[in-house]
Amino acid sequence: MTQSVKRRKRKVKGSDLFVRGLEEQGVKCIFGIPGEEVLDIMESIRKSKTKIKFVPTHTEWAAALMAANYGRLTGKTGVCLATCGPGVLNFPNGAGYAFLGGMPLLMVGGQKAIKSRPQAGFQRVDAVAVMKPVTKLAIQIASAQLIPSMVRESFRVTQEGKQGPVYLELPEDIAAEKCEEEEL
């Protein structure tokens, strides 16, 4: 006799899904500078089950270089984090370094809210367009539901063919957005 099992659904924050995706990829540390637009991500890193270590750096450029060299030395994708505006605009030199050197690098950039814009254009930069020429892939996550697949795809691209950098933008409202997932 077969019984159908009713699975309960629970609400999960986008930033928690994001960090879980990093954990599934074996990320042990993230280099970067915290800021307002990545506060949800920082909190999710703090609560990570595998205790991902956040390594603060003096500049975002240094974070990208450190993560790229981590990737070069370990063969695993190095990860760095920056907030929006001037923060992510410090990534391109590190991205170019990783691109030319074939180093697996995931650069994560925060962004102002994309669904509502209470601060209009303050510190809003089209970082995806800026990063496209110096990365293998540059994309913005537009929904919390897409986070798990986009994290997996980003890591795949950093390792595929000649290793290199990927830029993944996670706006603050998507990081804070709650979506349903089945409890196991």
C-alpha positions as CSV (number, residue, x, y, z in Angstrom):
1,M,0.0,0.0,0.0
2,T,1.4,3.3,-1.1
3,Q,0.9,6.5,0.9
4,S,1.5,9.9,-0.5
5,V,3.7,11.9,1.8
6,K,2.6,15.5,2.3
7,R,5.6,17.7,2.5
8,R,5.5,20.9,4.4
9,K,6.7,24.0,2.8
10,R,8.7,26.7,4.6
11,K,9.8,30.2,3.7
12,V,13.5,30.7,3.1
13,K,15.4,33.9,2.5
14,G,17.2,34.3,-0.8
15,S,20.5,35.0,1.0
16,D,20.2,31.7,2.9
17,L,19.6,29.9,-0.4
18,F,22.6,31.7,-1.8
19,V,24.9,30.6,1.0
20,R,23.6,27.1,0.9
21,G,24.5,27.0,-2.7
22,L,28.0,28.1,-1.8
23,E,28.2,25.4,0.8
24,E,27.1,22.8,-1.7
25,Q,30.0,23.9,-4.0
26,G,32.5,23.4,-1.1
27,V,33.2,27.1,-0.4
28,K,35.4,27.5,2.7
29,C,36.1,31.2,2.6
30,I,35.0,34.4,1.0
31,F,37.1,37.5,0.6
32,G,35.6,41.0,0.6
33,I,34.3,44.1,2.2
34,P,30.8,44.1,3.8
35,G,28.3,46.9,3.0
36,E,24.7,47.8,3.3
37,E,23.5,46.0,0.1
38,V,25.1,42.7,1.2
39,L,24.0,42.6,4.9
40,D,21.6,39.7,4.3
41,I,24.4,37.7,2.7
42,M,26.7,38.5,5.5
43,E,24.2,37.3,8.1
44,S,23.6,34.1,6.1
45,I,27.4,33.6,5.9
46,R,27.6,34.0,9.7
47,K,24.9,31.4,10.2
48,S,26.3,29.0,7.6
49,K,26.3,25.3,8.6
50,T,29.8,24.7,7.3
51,K,31.1,27.8,8.9
52,I,32.2,29.6,5.8
53,K,34.9,32.1,6.9
54,F,34.6,35.7,5.8
55,V,38.1,37.3,5.2
56,P,37.9,41.1,5.3
57,T,40.2,42.9,2.9
58,H,41.3,46.5,2.5
59,T,39.8,46.9,-1.0
60,E,37.4,45.0,-3.3
61,W,40.3,44.8,-5.8
62,A,42.4,43.0,-3.2
63,A,39.4,40.6,-2.5
64,A,39.2,39.7,-6.2
65,L,43.0,39.2,-6.4
66,M,43.0,37.0,-3.2
67,A,40.1,34.9,-4.4
68,A,41.6,34.5,-7.9
69,N,44.9,33.3,-6.4
70,Y,43.0,31.0,-4.0
71,G,41.5,29.5,-7.2
72,R,44.8,29.3,-8.9
73,L,46.5,27.6,-6.0
74,T,43.6,25.2,-5.1
75,G,41.9,24.6,-8.4
76,K,38.6,25.4,-6.6
77,T,36.6,28.5,-7.4
78,G,37.7,31.4,-5.2
79,V,34.8,33.7,-4.1
80,C,34.8,37.4,-3.3
81,L,32.1,39.8,-2.2
82,A,31.5,43.6,-2.7
83,T,28.7,46.0,-2.2
84,C,27.2,48.1,-5.0
85,G,28.5,51.1,-6.8
86,P,32.1,51.9,-6.1
87,G,32.5,48.5,-4.4
88,V,31.8,46.4,-7.5
89,L,33.6,48.9,-9.7
90,N,36.8,47.8,-7.9
91,F,36.3,44.2,-9.3
92,P,37.2,44.6,-13.0
93,N,41.0,44.6,-12.5
94,G,40.9,41.4,-10.5
95,A,38.5,39.9,-13.0
96,G,40.9,40.7,-15.9
97,Y,43.7,39.1,-13.9
98,A,41.7,35.9,-13.4
99,F,40.4,36.0,-17.0
100,L,43.9,36.3,-18.5
101,G,45.4,33.9,-16.1
102,G,42.7,31.2,-16.3
103,M,41.8,31.3,-12.6
104,P,38.4,30.2,-11.3
105,L,36.8,33.1,-9.6
106,L,33.2,34.0,-8.5
107,M,32.7,37.7,-7.8
108,V,29.5,38.4,-6.0
109,G,28.2,42.0,-6.1
110,G,25.4,43.5,-4.1
111,Q,23.0,45.9,-5.7
112,K,20.2,48.3,-4.7
113,A,16.7,46.9,-4.8
114,I,15.5,46.2,-8.3
115,K,11.8,45.6,-7.6
116,S,11.3,49.0,-5.8
117,R,13.7,51.9,-6.0
118,P,13.3,54.0,-2.8
119,Q,16.8,55.6,-3.3
120,A,16.3,56.2,-7.1
121,G,19.7,56.0,-8.7
122,F,22.0,56.5,-5.8
123,Q,25.2,54.3,-6.2
124,R,23.4,52.3,-8.9
125,V,25.8,51.2,-11.6
126,D,25.2,48.7,-14.4
127,A,27.9,46.4,-13.1
128,V,26.8,43.5,-15.2
129,A,27.6,45.5,-18.3
130,V,30.9,46.7,-16.9
131,M,31.9,43.1,-16.0
132,K,30.9,41.4,-19.3
133,P,34.1,42.1,-21.2
134,V,36.4,40.7,-18.4
135,T,34.4,37.6,-17.4
136,K,33.1,34.4,-18.9
137,L,29.6,35.3,-17.6
138,A,28.1,38.3,-15.9
139,I,24.5,38.0,-14.7
140,Q,22.0,39.5,-12.2
141,I,19.7,37.3,-10.1
142,A,16.2,38.6,-10.5
143,S,14.3,36.2,-8.3
144,A,15.1,34.2,-5.1
145,Q,13.7,31.1,-6.8
146,L,16.5,31.3,-9.4
147,I,19.3,31.5,-6.8
148,P,20.2,27.7,-6.5
149,S,20.4,27.1,-10.2
150,M,22.3,30.4,-10.9
151,V,24.9,29.6,-8.2
152,R,25.4,26.1,-9.7
153,E,25.7,27.5,-13.2
154,S,28.2,30.2,-12.1
155,F,30.5,27.6,-10.5
156,R,30.2,25.4,-13.6
157,V,31.2,28.2,-15.9
158,T,34.2,29.2,-13.7
159,Q,35.6,25.6,-14.2
160,E,34.5,24.9,-17.7
161,G,37.1,25.0,-20.5
162,K,39.7,27.5,-19.6
163,Q,39.0,28.4,-16.0
164,G,38.0,32.0,-15.4
165,P,35.9,34.6,-13.6
166,V,32.1,35.0,-13.3
167,Y,30.3,38.0,-11.9
168,L,27.0,37.3,-10.1
169,E,24.9,40.2,-8.9
170,L,22.5,39.7,-6.0
171,P,20.3,42.7,-5.4
172,E,19.4,43.4,-1.7
173,D,15.7,42.9,-2.2
174,I,16.2,39.5,-3.9
175,A,18.6,38.5,-1.0
176,A,15.9,39.5,1.5
177,E,13.0,37.9,-0.5
178,K,11.4,34.8,0.9
179,C,10.4,31.9,-1.2
180,E,8.9,28.6,-0.5
181,E,10.8,25.4,-0.4
182,E,9.9,21.9,0.7
183,E,11.2,20.7,4.0
184,L,13.0,17.4,3.9
